[in-house]
Amino acid sequence: MATSKKVITREEWEKKLNAVKLRKEDMNTLVMNFLVTEGYVEAAEKFQRESGTKPEIDLATITDRMAVKKAVQNGNVEDAIEKVNDLNPEILDTNPELFFHLQQQRLIELIRQGRTEEALEFAQEELAPRGEENQAFLEELEKTVALLVFEDASTCPVKELLDISHRLKTASEVNAAILTSQSHEKDPKLPSLLKMLIWAQNQLDEKAVYPHINDLSTGQLEDPSV
């Protein structure tokens, strides 16, 4: 048996929205959180000057964090490790999984460059001992070394390790670890709130017909279709 949904007009919906009071300071904090987390240091500095919003961390550390992230994205993993240790040696000392993934990425870069003997030596000396202590690490190492078996990497079952997306994944992991070490959220709050908005609209769709925000980039209400 079909049930009728409540119809809410634009006028009624806008009245409800206008009744919700949001402090400008809270909105500014969300924006600053996004800029800091995503590493937009120049934008964060300008926003601080214009809005008076104080960032949660020293903006100077953003440049250092982005340098680490960029180094990994460019395949300069050894340089990235040095930069992380300059920032805070405890990050890698207390996060063996992250350190293994960085060393794994170093191995991948050696394989990508065709430095086979050096790659094998690095795997044996740096990664194998960690694999002996951790089954998950061992499995990851075995997958990575499999790249050396195939002359044509495109035919390797784990060829995705050579994709740039794997560099980006490792870079994101490092970025999150640095943020955590600075007592900052590893993900910005704003995208989470937008996902919550979409979820709330989907839930309300089951009970009512009302103006939607279909384009999050504009935030414009669109009249309901009855």
C-alpha angles and dihedrals in degrees: 000000000000119000123209119237124225112255116221116192124219090251092053093045095048089049090055092047093049090052089064109089118213122185115229088222090061092050091049090051090054091051093048091048090054094048093048096045094047092046102244094150098167092048090047092051092049092046090050091053094046100041103026089231112154115221120232092236138029106282090217089070090061091069091052092048093049090049089057092047092048092049091056092045089054093048095251094130098155089055090048092053091051091050092049091052090049089053096045125336091202092068093075095028091060098037110060093168092057092046091050092050091051091050089047089053089051088055091049091052091051090052091046089055092050093244092142101163092046090048093052092048092048092048092050097045103035109024107027094066090054090048090056089058098043126040093203090053090049092054091049090049092050090051091050095047088051087074088072093058095065120069088199107050091197089071094051116110089226097044089129088079087073093052118108086236089072090056089050091050092053091045091053090050091053092046091053092049092052091049091049090051088055091052090249129130112264091220127047116251097224098070089048090054091050090051088051089052091054091047092049092050091050090051092048091048088072092060109028148022110231143143111294134208098225098162110053091188091066102025090214120156117236120206116252120254109229 
